[in-house]
Amino acid sequence: MSIVTALVAAMQLKDPYTRGHGDRVGHASALIGVELRLADDQVAALRLAGTLHDIGKLGVPGGLLRKAGPLTAAERETVQRHPGHGYALVRGTEVPAMARVAVLHHHERFDGRGYPHGLAGRHIPWPARIVAVADALDAMTSTRSYRRDRPVAAALAELQRCAGSQFDPSVVAALARALARNPWPPAAPPPALLPVLQVARAGRSARL
């Protein structure tokens, strides 16, 4: 068993919601990558990035992940450490660099008000900008312990409303084009765990 397989299996055991969430975020990230005409190896790495984006929640108490009510300031700070935890877990593994930076930066905001480093605009690595939009899509269209799911049209409208502030407008536009041709949620997302060694050497760099 690879370290990636072991990490994902551990995350799924800790928080059952992530069992499908990672697969769907990976699928949506890949849809965006295809829409942006990225190389096949980059699309594969994006799928892996989406799958692993929340792996740092292994370092967050399970009670906080499943809490039904709002988090306190201290609890929110604890949860917001998960990108750093995730990066520490995947650093030095066979996970490609594209996926590692997405794990670390998927909660940055386009306006610079995100975390962990407050990066803004195109200073945010482009894989992280893609995973951030894919993550928000699935979060809004999934039922959680503290709220019901939203219709896809409503989720897309919210993403478009936040384009330019929270999200990269070009990524939101690519997702909108992809959803016009692909059902969401997908009936059965492709397997989450690709043979990561095949995508470890990402090809050309995208320009977003």
Phi, psi and omega in degrees: 000131179285164178297325180296313178301317181295318180296315181294319178299319179295319180295319181293326177290324183287319184224098185304332179302326185288348182304312178267333185300312180299316178300317183289321177295320175299318180295314180295322177299319179293320177301317179296316179300318177297317180298327179274005177059041175284160178295155183303320182290330177289321177297318178297319178293325176296320178300318178294319179301316178296321179298321187264358193303327182258017185299335179293348177291353169300335180266008180251135178306135183301327180299326178289322180295331184254007184298131183281327183266181179293151178278147171286169179301318180293319178295319179297320178297321178297313180297322184288357174278352188295329176298320178293319176300316182297317180297320179297326180288322185266345179297132179084003176261184178284359178297128182295156184303321178306315182288324180297316181291330177292321177301317184286324193245013186288352175254011170290153178247150182298333180270005176087006184261015180266197181218160013269349189242002178064032177290154182228152173052226183279005168283342174282127179306136188299326177299325179292324178296325178290311181296326179300317179290317179298320179297315181294320177303309184290324178299317182287332183262011178245145175279129177244174182296336186252359178193160177276163177287158175257152171299153182302318181299321179291320179296317180295321178298322179292319177299318180292325177296325183266002177295130182097339175251294179273324188238155175292120182302324181292328178286318177299317179296321178295320177297317180300318178295319181294319181290338177292341182243351185230135180291149174220134357289154181293145180300318180207096179302148176303160181309139185290322190263098175279160173293097192295336179295338179286341181245010184295332178255083180298147184279225186301155178275135177281159176236107180242000000 
